[in-house]
């Protein structure tokens, strides 16, 4: 290509030198190192009809018009030149052959500028050509780097220096090319406008590490001290690479969190923080931080840092783990079941780290799991004993939460063994205790009299429910001498249960109602009465009958004076009646029980035929307790 260009220029020069019209050819620009020389090639032409005997010429500096008195660089007629060019300029060409090539030596910066040639054929045949050459005085080599250099793609970098001085030839060498490649010297090349350059090439494959590398070229001239250096910083384009990012971040709920991402690329990347496809923050920068104030569990998750530019992209993720106490457990599953069914209860929560889950009832652990968010409780065949309140507790090192739930087990009625009938004076009390869920109905049947009394008849039946237990009491007056058969029947939607209530003595009913504490109190009172009666009898024996013999039956005396000091008999009777009602658990209006006799009546009863001393004491003690 260079050869063809040079050939075309040669034919232009030949044609111009053969004449035809006024014209000139010279390079529009030419350069040379300071302190060296430069040869400005020049050709001119004039009309063929002009046949001058001698051809003269003049070179001007910075202006083509003589009337402006420009500095004369060279003048063939008089050899008179401007002082700046004295001893520095001479004509290399033969004007007779229409060659006006000019040589300038010992170049200095003030010689840089425009140079014009004027042909002088004598007389009025003088002509100043508009064509001119601009001389550039330089002191650094020209390093040519392609406009775009990408990492991983081979690149050619050239060092070019002017070689237009026939007296001095430059030699080129590379500086800072270690590790890049070995240079190739192409030598002296002709440019399009006829100037010459010396060229050296360097081929290498750049990497991101060579971005910004300072590469130099040195031009030196043998046998002189002239040396010129030029440098270029490599601008290597490459896609982003994320070089710094947080590892997994753990933060306690409510604390401050900062996520950092840094990338290396050329040009600088667009950094973006994203979560679940949503852009949280972005900027064109080498690093970007994402600040999270008072972090919550909702912000727990994976965050993406994306770096991109024209040449590619890179992305990295960081996991933000928010530590928090368990949430209040939720319970999903059966809360109402029929006896014998399988019950499955699921307790679940959410926390970080996963909690210890425990299900217990009445402080007894039924199921537990470690570091799990769900706990399944399986009861293969529920019984009434499984009915009740349960707790699901979740805990980790950051806190504890609990949820209570109830399991209701439904089952057919069960009549408990403590159900019975008992006589108290002329009254029969029948106690029927039933365990069932849902609440059953209770009826008392007297089969010999073909009578059924249910719990709606409040005059005869009193019922009270506590938990799964329903206690019903039937009161029959005037039945103590001939207690009837009583059958307790209980019914709910799961079945019916009947039981003939066994008959017990009055004292057994009393002990069943007053309980252990009452029994102790009654027993203490009984001992006190026995002691009191014994002392009274001893006093009477001493006073009335000194000859009393131990084999006789002494009269039994029940003292009506054994009561609280100052309390009237009416108060005693009312107190006895109220105590008996509390014993039987009756509420509302008092039942008409025959309790009107007084303590003095007990003393009027026969003591030998109908009662023994022990029976009378027991009956008296029972009344006192009531």
C-alpha positions in Angstrom: 0.0 0.0 0.0 2.8 2.4 0.9 4.6 1.5 -2.3 1.6 2.3 -4.5 1.1 5.6 -2.7 4.8 6.5 -3.2 4.5 5.6 -7.0 1.5 7.8 -7.5 3.2 10.7 -5.8 6.3 10.2 -8.0 4.2 10.5 -11.2 2.6 13.7 -9.8 6.1 15.1 -9.3 7.2 14.2 -12.8 4.2 15.7 -14.4 4.5 18.9 -12.3 8.2 19.2 -13.2 7.3 19.0 -17.0 5.3 22.2 -16.6 2.1 23.4 -18.0 0.8 25.8 -15.4 2.2 27.6 -12.3 2.1 25.0 -9.5 4.0 23.5 -6.6 4.1 20.4 -4.5 5.4 19.9 -1.0 4.1 18.0 2.1 1.5 20.0 4.0 3.2 19.1 7.2 6.5 17.7 8.3 8.1 17.1 11.7 11.6 16.7 13.0 13.3 16.4 16.4 14.8 19.5 18.0 18.5 19.7 17.3 18.4 17.6 14.2 17.7 18.6 10.6 14.8 18.3 8.2 14.6 18.1 4.4 11.4 19.6 3.0 10.8 18.0 -0.4 9.5 20.5 -3.0 8.7 20.5 -6.8 7.3 23.3 -8.9 6.2 24.0 -12.4 5.6 27.0 -14.8 4.1 27.5 -18.2 6.0 25.8 -21.1 6.0 29.0 -23.2 8.3 30.6 -20.6 11.9 29.7 -21.4 14.0 31.4 -18.7 17.8 31.3 -19.0 18.2 31.0 -15.3 15.6 29.9 -12.7 15.8 31.5 -9.2 13.7 30.9 -6.1 13.0 32.2 -2.6 11.7 30.5 0.6 9.7 32.6 3.0 8.8 32.0 6.6 5.1 32.3 7.7 4.0 34.6 4.9 4.0 34.2 1.1 3.8 37.9 0.2 7.0 39.9 -0.2 5.3 43.2 0.5 4.7 41.9 4.1 8.5 41.5 4.4 8.5 38.0 5.7 11.7 36.5 7.0 13.7 35.1 4.1 14.8 31.5 4.7 16.7 31.0 1.5 17.3 33.3 -1.7 19.2 32.0 -4.6 20.0 35.4 -6.2 21.7 37.1 -3.2 22.1 34.4 -0.6 20.8 37.0 1.9 18.7 35.4 4.6 17.1 36.3 7.9 19.4 36.1 10.9 17.4 33.2 12.3 18.3 31.1 9.4 21.9 32.1 8.8 24.0 29.0 8.6 20.9 26.8 9.0 19.3 26.7 5.5 20.5 25.5 2.1 18.9 24.3 -1.1 19.2 20.6 -1.8 17.3 20.7 -5.1 18.2 22.0 -8.6 15.9 24.9 -9.5 16.7 24.4 -13.1 15.2 21.0 -12.8 12.3 22.5 -11.0 13.4 20.9 -7.6 13.0 23.3 -4.7 13.8 20.9 -1.8 15.0 22.8 1.3 17.3 21.6 4.1 17.1 23.2 7.6 19.7 22.2 10.2 20.2 22.7 13.9 16.5 23.0 14.5 15.1 24.9 17.4 11.5 25.5 18.5 11.3 29.0 17.0 11.8 27.5 13.5 8.5 25.7 13.6 5.9 27.3 11.3 4.8 27.7 7.7 7.3 27.7 4.7 6.4 29.2 1.3 8.3 28.9 -2.0 8.4 31.7 -4.7 9.6 31.1 -8.2 11.6 33.8 -9.9 12.1 33.4 -13.7 13.2 37.0 -14.2 11.3 40.2 -14.9 7.7 39.9 -14.2 7.7 36.1 -14.3 7.6 35.7 -10.5 5.1 33.6 -8.7 4.4 32.8 -5.0 2.8 29.4 -4.6 -0.1 29.1 -2.1 1.0 25.6 -1.3 3.1 25.5 1.8 4.6 23.1 4.4 4.1 23.3 8.2 7.2 22.3 10.1 6.6 20.8 13.6 9.6 20.7 15.9 9.1 17.8 18.4 11.0 16.3 21.3 9.0 13.1 22.0 8.4 10.0 19.9 4.8 9.3 19.0 3.4 6.1 20.5 0.3 5.0 18.6 -2.2 2.8 20.6 -5.4 1.6 19.0 -8.4 3.6 20.2 -9.9 0.6 21.9 -7.8 -2.1 23.6 -9.7 -5.0 25.2 -8.2 -7.4 27.7 -7.6 -10.8 26.2 -7.4 -9.5 22.6 -4.0 -9.1 20.9 -3.1 -5.5 20.3 -0.4 -3.8 18.2 1.3 -0.7 19.6 3.6 1.3 17.4 6.3 3.8 18.0 6.8 6.3 15.1 9.4 9.0 14.8 10.2 11.3 11.8 13.1 10.3 9.7 13.5 13.3 7.4 17.0 14.3 8.2 19.5 12.9 5.7 22.4 13.6 8.0 21.0 11.8 11.2 19.1 8.5 11.3 17.1 7.6 14.5 17.2 4.3 16.3 14.2 3.1 18.3 13.9 1.0 21.5 11.0 0.2 23.9 10.9 1.1 27.5 8.8 -0.9 30.1 7.7 -3.6 27.7 9.0 -6.4 29.9 6.4 -9.1 30.1 4.4 -7.8 27.2 6.3 -9.1 24.2 9.3 -8.6 22.0 9.3 -5.6 19.7 9.5 -5.7 15.9 11.3 -3.0 14.0 9.8 -2.3 10.6 12.5 0.3 9.6 12.1 3.4 7.5 8.7 4.0 5.8 7.6 6.6 3.4 4.4 8.5 4.3 1.7 9.5 1.8 3.0 13.1 1.3 6.5 12.0 0.8 7.8 12.3 4.3 9.6 9.5 6.1 9.1 7.8 9.4 11.0 5.2 11.5 8.5 2.6 13.0 8.8 -0.1 15.7 5.9 -2.4 16.6 5.0 -4.2 19.8 2.5 -7.1 19.8 1.0 -8.5 23.1 -2.2 -9.7 24.7 -3.2 -7.2 27.4 -4.8 -8.2 30.7 -6.7 -6.3 33.3 -3.5 -6.1 35.3 -1.8 -4.1 32.5 -4.4 -1.4 32.5 -2.7 1.8 33.3 0.7 0.4 32.5 3.2 3.0 31.4 4.8 2.0 28.1 7.7 4.0 26.6 9.6 4.5 23.4 13.1 6.0 23.0 14.6 7.6 19.9 18.4 8.1 19.8 20.8 9.3 17.2 24.2 7.5 16.9 27.3 9.5 17.5 25.3 12.2 19.2 23.9 12.9 22.7 20.4 13.4 21.3 17.8 11.1 23.0 14.1 11.5 23.0 11.6 9.5 25.1 7.8 9.2 24.9 5.3 7.4 27.1 1.8 6.2 26.9 -0.5 4.7 29.6 -2.4 1.7 28.4 -6.1 2.1 28.7 -7.2 -1.6 28.7 -11.0 -2.1 28.6 -12.4 -5.1 30.5 -15.6 -6.3 32.0 -16.3 -5.9 35.8 -15.1 -8.3 38.3 -16.5 -8.1 41.9 -13.4 -8.1 44.0 -14.9 -7.3 47.5 -18.2 -8.2 49.1 -19.4 -9.2 52.5 -19.5 -12.8 53.4 -22.7 -14.1 55.2 -23.9 -11.4 57.5 -25.6 -12.2 60.8 -27.4 -9.5 62.6 -29.7 -9.3 65.6 -33.2 -7.9 65.0 -33.2 -4.1 65.4 -29.5 -3.6 64.7 -27.8 -1.7 61.9 -26.5 -3.6 58.9 -24.1 -2.4 56.1 -23.6 -4.5 53.0 -20.5 -3.6 50.9 -19.7 -4.4 47.2 -16.6 -3.4 45.3 -15.8 -4.1 41.6 -12.8 -3.6 39.3 -13.6 -2.7 35.6 -12.7 -0.3 32.9 -14.7 1.8 32.3 -16.1 2.0 35.9 -19.2 -0.2 36.4 -22.8 0.4 37.2 -23.2 -1.2 40.6 -26.6 -2.3 41.7 -27.9 -3.8 45.0 -31.0 -6.0 44.4 -33.2 -8.4 46.4 -35.8 -10.6 44.8 -35.5 -8.7 41.5 -36.1 -5.3 43.2 -33.4 -2.6 42.8 -32.5 -1.2 46.2 -29.7 1.1 45.2 -27.4 1.7 42.2 -24.6 4.1 41.2 -21.7 4.3 38.7 -18.8 3.7 41.1 -16.1 1.3 42.0 -17.9 0.5 45.3 -21.4 0.8 46.7 -22.8 0.2 50.2 -26.3 -0.7 51.2 -27.3 0.5 54.6 -30.2 -1.2 56.5 -31.4 0.6 59.6 -33.1 -1.5 62.4 -33.1 -4.7 60.4 -36.2 -6.9 60.7 -36.9 -10.6 60.0 -38.6 -9.4 56.8 -35.3 -8.2 55.5 -33.7 -11.6 56.0 -32.6 -13.2 52.7 -30.2 -13.2 49.8 -29.0 -9.9 48.4 -27.4 -9.6 44.9 -24.7 -7.2 43.9 -24.6 -6.7 40.1 -21.7 -4.9 38.3 -21.9 -4.2 34.6 -20.4 -2.0 31.8 -20.2 -2.1 28.0 -17.8 -5.1 28.0 -19.7 -7.5 30.4 -21.0 -8.0 33.9 -20.4 -9.9 37.1 -22.6 -10.6 40.1 -22.2 -12.0 43.6 -24.7 -12.7 46.4 -24.5 -12.2 50.1 -26.9 -13.8 52.6 -28.3 -11.6 55.4 -29.4 -13.7 58.4 -31.5 -11.8 60.9 -31.4 -13.4 64.4 -34.7 -13.1 66.4 -36.7 -14.8 69.1 -39.5 -17.2 68.2 -42.8 -15.8 67.1 -45.9 -16.9 69.1 -46.5 -20.5 68.1 -49.5 -21.4 66.1 -51.4 -24.6 66.7 -53.2 -26.4 63.8 -55.0 -29.7 64.4 -57.7 -31.4 66.2 -59.0 -29.6 69.4 -62.1 -31.7 69.8 -62.0 -35.5 69.5 -64.1 -38.5 70.4 -62.6 -41.1 72.8 -60.6 -43.7 70.9 -59.8 -41.4 67.9 -56.3 -40.5 66.7 -55.4 -36.9 67.4 -52.7 -35.0 65.4 -51.7 -31.6 66.6 -49.1 -29.4 64.7 -47.3 -26.6 66.5 -45.3 -24.3 64.4 -43.3 -21.1 64.7 -40.7 -19.0 63.1 -37.3 -17.9 64.4 -33.7 -17.6 63.7 -32.0 -19.8 64.7 -34.6 -22.5 64.7 -36.0 -23.0 68.1 -36.5 -25.9 70.6 -40.2 -26.8 70.4 -41.9 -28.5 73.4 -45.5 -29.6 74.0 -46.4 -30.4 77.5 -49.4 -30.9 79.7 -49.5 -30.2 83.4 -45.7 -29.9 83.4 -45.2 -33.2 81.7 -43.3 -33.1 78.4 -45.2 -35.0 75.7 -43.1 -34.1 72.7 -40.0 -32.1 71.9 -37.8 -31.3 68.9 -34.5 -29.4 68.6 -33.8 -26.8 66.0 -37.0 -27.4 64.1 -39.8 -25.0 63.3 -42.6 -27.6 63.5 -43.5 -30.2 66.1 -46.2 -32.9 65.5 -48.0 -34.4 68.5 -49.7 -37.8 67.8 -52.1 -39.3 70.3 -53.1 -42.6 68.8 -56.2 -43.3 70.9 -57.3 -40.5 73.1 -58.9 -41.1 76.5 -60.7 -38.8 78.9 -57.4 -38.4 80.7 -56.0 -36.6 77.6 -58.6 -33.9 77.9 -57.3 -30.6 79.2 -55.0 -27.6 78.6 -51.7 -28.1 76.7 -48.8 -25.7 76.1 -46.6 -25.3 73.1 -43.3 -23.5 74.0 -40.7 -22.3 71.5 -37.4 -20.9 72.6 -33.9 -20.0 71.4 -31.1 -17.9 72.8 -33.0 -14.7 71.9 -36.2 -15.4 73.7 -39.2 -17.6 74.4 -42.9 -17.6 73.4 -45.7 -20.0 74.3 -49.2 -20.7 73.2 -51.9 -22.6 75.2 -54.5 -24.8 73.6 -57.2 -27.1 74.8 -58.0 -30.6 73.7 -61.6 -31.6 74.4 -62.2 -35.4 74.5 -65.8 -36.4 74.1 -66.9 -39.7 75.5 -69.9 -41.6 76.9 -71.0 -41.1 80.5 -69.1 -43.1 83.2 -70.8 -43.3 86.7 -68.1 -43.3 89.3 -67.9 -45.8 92.2 -68.4 -43.1 94.8 -72.0 -42.8 93.7 -74.4 -44.2 96.5 -77.4 -43.5 98.7 -77.2 -42.8 102.5 -79.8 -42.2 105.2 -79.6 -39.2 107.5 -82.4 -39.4 110.2 -85.7 -39.7 108.2 -84.1 -38.5 104.9 -82.4 -40.5 102.2 -79.7 -38.7 100.1 -78.5 -40.3 96.8 -75.3 -39.1 95.3 -74.6 -39.8 91.6 -71.2 -38.7 90.2 -70.9 -38.9 86.4 -67.8 -38.2 84.2 -68.7 -37.3 80.6 -68.2 -34.9 77.8 -70.3 -33.3 76.6 -72.3 -32.6 79.7 -74.8 -35.5 80.2 -78.3 -35.5 81.5 -78.9 -37.3 84.8 -82.1 -39.0 86.0 -82.9 -41.0 89.2 -85.3 -43.9 88.8 -87.2 -45.5 91.6 -88.3 -48.8 89.9 -90.4 -50.1 92.9 -92.5 -47.0 92.7 -92.4 -46.5 89.0 -91.0 -42.9 89.5 -88.3 -41.1 87.6 -86.8 -37.8 88.9 -84.6 -35.8 86.6 -82.3 -32.9 87.2 -84.8 -30.4 86.1 -86.9 -31.0 89.3 -84.9 -28.7 91.5 -87.0 -29.4 94.6 -85.6 -32.9 94.8 -82.4 -32.9 92.6 -79.4 -30.6 92.9 -76.6 -30.8 90.2 -73.3 -29.1 89.9 -70.6 -29.5 87.2 -66.9 -29.2 87.8 -64.7 -29.9 84.8 -65.8 -33.3 83.4 -67.6 -34.3 86.6 -71.3 -33.8 87.1 -72.5 -34.4 90.7 -76.2 -34.8 91.2 -77.9 -35.2 94.7 -81.4 -36.7 95.1 -83.1 -35.9 98.4 -86.0 -38.1 99.7 -87.7 -37.3 102.9 -89.4 -39.8 105.2 -87.6 -42.8 103.5 -85.0 -43.7 106.1 -87.0 -46.6 107.6 -87.5 -48.3 104.2 -84.9 -47.0 101.8 -86.0 -47.5 98.2 -84.0 -48.8 95.2 -82.5 -46.0 93.3 -81.0 -46.2 89.8 -78.9 -43.4 88.4 -79.0 -43.0 84.6 -76.8 -40.7 82.6 -77.0 -40.0 78.9 -75.3 -37.9 76.2 -74.9 -38.2 72.5 -72.3 -40.9 72.8 -74.2 -43.3 75.0 -76.2 -44.1 78.2 -75.0 -45.5 81.5 -77.1 -46.8 84.4 -76.1 -47.9 87.9 -78.2 -49.0 90.9 -76.8 -46.9 93.7 -75.8 -48.9 96.8 -77.2 -47.9 100.2 -74.9 -46.8 103.0 -75.4 -45.8 106.6 -75.9 -42.2 107.6 -72.5 -41.9 109.1 -70.9 -43.0 105.8 -72.6 -40.3 103.9 -71.5 -37.8 106.6 -67.8 -38.8 106.2 -68.1 -38.7 102.5 -69.4 -35.1 102.6 -67.3 -33.6 105.3 -64.0 -34.9 104.0 -60.8 -35.7 105.8 -60.5 -32.4 107.6 -64.1 -32.5 108.8 -63.6 -36.1 109.9 -60.7 -35.0 112.1 -62.7 -32.2 113.6 -65.7 -34.5 114.2 -63.5 -37.1 115.8 -62.0 -34.4 118.1 -65.5 -33.3 119.1 -66.5 -36.9 119.7 -63.6 -37.4 122.1 -64.5 -34.2 123.9 -68.1 -35.3 124.3 -67.1 -38.7 125.7 -64.7 -37.1 128.1 -67.4 -34.6 129.2 -70.1 -37.3 129.7 -67.7 -39.5 131.6 -66.8 -36.8 134.0 -70.4 -35.8 134.5 -71.4 -39.4 135.3 -68.6 -39.8 137.8 -69.7 -36.6 139.6 -73.3 -37.8 139.9 -72.2 -41.3 141.1 -70.2 -39.7 143.8 -72.9 -37.3 144.9 -76.1 -39.3 144.5 -75.1 -42.9 145.1 -72.0 -43.6 147.0 -72.9 -47.3 146.9 -73.1 -47.4 143.2 -71.8 -50.6 141.8 -70.1 -51.0 138.5 -72.3 -53.8 137.4 -75.5 -51.6 137.2 -76.5 -49.8 134.1 -76.1 -46.1 134.9 -78.6 -43.6 133.5 -77.5 -41.9 130.4 -77.7 -38.2 130.6 -77.3 -35.9 127.5 -76.6 -32.5 128.7 -78.4 -29.7 126.9 -75.9 -27.3 128.4 -73.0 -28.5 126.2 -73.0 -25.6 123.8 -71.3 -22.3 123.2 -71.7 -20.1 126.2 -74.5 -17.6 125.9 -75.9 -19.0 122.7 -79.7 -19.6 122.7 -81.3 -22.9 121.6 -82.8 -21.2 118.5 -79.3 -20.2 117.3 -78.2 -23.8 117.9 -81.0 -25.2 115.7 -80.4 -22.8 112.9 -76.7 -23.5 113.0 -77.3 -27.2 112.8 -79.6 -26.8 109.8 -77.1 -24.5 107.9 -74.2 -27.0 108.5 -76.3 -29.9 107.2 -77.2 -27.9 104.1 -73.6 -27.1 103.4 -72.6 -30.8 103.9 -75.1 -31.9 101.3 -74.1 -29.1 98.9 -77.7 -27.7 98.7 -78.4 -24.2 97.4 -81.4 -22.0 97.2 -84.3 -22.4 99.7 -83.7 -24.9 102.5 -85.2 -28.4 102.0 -87.8 -29.3 104.6 -85.7 -31.8 106.5 -87.0 -33.0 109.9 -84.2 -31.6 112.1 -86.4 -29.8 114.6 -85.5 -31.9 117.6 -83.2 -30.5 120.3 -80.4 -31.8 122.3 -82.8 -32.3 125.2 -84.9 -34.7 123.1 -81.9 -37.0 122.9 -81.9 -37.3 126.7 -85.6 -38.4 126.7 -85.0 -41.4 124.5 -84.6 -44.9 126.1 -81.0 -45.6 126.7 -81.1 -49.4 127.2 -83.6 -50.7 124.7 -83.3 -48.7 121.5 -79.8 -47.1 121.7 -76.5 -48.0 123.2 -74.2 -45.3 124.6 -71.9 -45.4 121.6 -74.8 -44.8 119.1 -76.2 -41.9 121.1 -72.7 -40.3 121.2 -72.2 -40.8 117.5 -75.6 -39.3 116.7 -75.0 -36.4 119.0 -71.6 -35.8 117.5 -73.1 -35.9 114.0 -75.6 -33.2 114.9 -72.9 -31.0 116.4 -70.9 -31.3 113.3 -73.9 -30.3 111.2 
